[in-house]
Amino acid sequence: MLPLLPDRLAGAAVEAGLDDAAVRLGRRPRGVWVPECAVAPGLQDVLAGAGVGHLMVEEATLLAAGRGTDRLWSWGGVLVAGRDLGLTDRVWSSRSGYPSGPDYQDFH
């Protein structure tokens, strides 16, 4: 695992991502998806400082923190939701997802 980046560098990365999203979406998003390897103590302050009000993380991240995907929880003022992998597989799996027609699964 990489050491936690300084807050200024992490803040610059978050701001760049939010600015890029604003160009593409026409507005800055209030929520982000954080890869499981990017979650570290102090990140909640960086996200809140950038105006992020909620984020999505992988189920494994929540399980490691003793949480589940059945409810939102607050992390330093930022609401956290977890992706339920079992539920996700029912929709996005290349073998068992719905709809199961190959035309819908062309991203695999």
C-alpha distance (Angstrom), angle and dihedral (degrees) to the residues before:
residue distance angle dihedral
M1 . . .
L2 3.78 . .
P3 3.79 118.2 .
L4 3.79 116.1 -101.6
L5 3.78 110.5 -84.7
P6 3.80 117.3 -123.3
D7 3.79 112.4 -87.6
R8 3.80 92.5 -113.7
L9 3.78 93.0 56.3
A10 3.80 92.7 43.8
G11 3.81 89.4 47.4
A12 3.80 91.3 51.1
A13 3.81 90.6 50.9
V14 3.81 92.2 49.5
E15 3.81 91.8 46.9
A16 3.82 91.4 49.3
G17 3.80 90.7 51.2
L18 3.80 92.9 47.8
D19 3.81 91.5 46.8
D20 3.80 90.8 50.3
A21 3.80 90.6 49.6
A22 3.80 89.6 49.9
V23 3.81 90.5 55.7
R24 3.80 91.0 50.0
L25 3.81 98.7 39.5
G26 3.79 101.0 31.2
R27 3.82 92.8 -118.0
R28 3.78 139.5 49.1
P29 3.78 111.7 -95.3
R30 3.80 120.4 -121.6
G31 3.79 91.6 -151.7
V32 3.78 135.2 51.6
W33 3.79 139.8 -173.3
V34 3.79 110.9 -124.4
P35 3.81 118.2 -160.2
E36 3.79 111.4 -125.0
C37 3.79 93.0 -113.5
A38 3.81 91.5 55.3
V39 3.81 96.4 61.1
A40 3.78 113.3 101.4
P41 3.80 137.7 145.1
G42 3.77 109.9 -74.8
L43 3.79 95.7 28.4
Q44 3.79 90.5 101.4
D45 3.81 89.3 63.4
V46 3.81 91.7 49.5
L47 3.82 91.4 49.5
A48 3.80 94.3 45.4
G49 3.81 89.8 48.0
A50 3.80 89.3 54.8
G51 3.80 91.5 52.1
V52 3.80 97.2 -102.8
G53 3.79 108.7 150.0
H54 3.79 100.2 179.0
L55 3.77 140.5 15.0
M56 3.77 141.0 -170.0
V57 3.80 123.0 -133.0
E58 3.78 134.7 179.2
E59 3.80 119.0 -89.1
A60 3.82 91.4 -115.3
T61 3.80 90.2 60.8
L62 3.80 91.9 54.9
L63 3.79 93.0 44.5
A64 3.80 90.1 52.5
A65 3.81 88.2 53.3
G66 3.81 91.7 50.3
R67 3.81 92.6 -106.5
G68 3.78 133.7 116.9
T69 3.78 137.6 -144.0
D70 3.79 94.4 -112.6
R71 3.81 96.0 91.7
L72 3.78 144.5 15.1
W73 3.77 119.1 -101.0
S74 3.76 132.4 -166.2
W75 3.79 119.3 -116.4
G76 3.77 108.4 -171.9
G77 3.80 91.8 -37.3
V78 3.81 95.5 -43.5
L79 3.81 115.5 108.7
V80 3.80 113.8 -129.2
A81 3.81 125.9 -154.7
G82 3.78 123.5 -176.1
R83 3.78 128.4 -143.2
D84 3.80 110.3 -120.6
L85 3.81 103.9 -138.5
G86 3.81 95.3 -159.3
L87 3.79 91.1 54.0
T88 3.79 92.4 42.5
D89 3.80 91.4 54.1
R90 3.79 90.2 56.2
V91 3.81 88.2 62.7
W92 3.81 107.0 26.0
S93 3.80 105.9 29.7
S94 3.80 114.8 118.8
R95 3.82 89.8 -142.3
S96 3.78 105.7 36.4
G97 3.80 107.5 14.2
Y98 3.77 126.7 124.6
P99 2.90 124.1 -89.4
S100 3.77 88.9 35.8
G101 3.82 97.4 -170.0
P102 3.80 113.4 119.0
D103 3.83 91.7 -123.8
Y104 3.80 89.1 66.2
Q105 3.80 93.6 47.6
D106 3.79 98.8 52.8
F107 3.82 90.2 121.2
H108 3.81 88.9 71.6
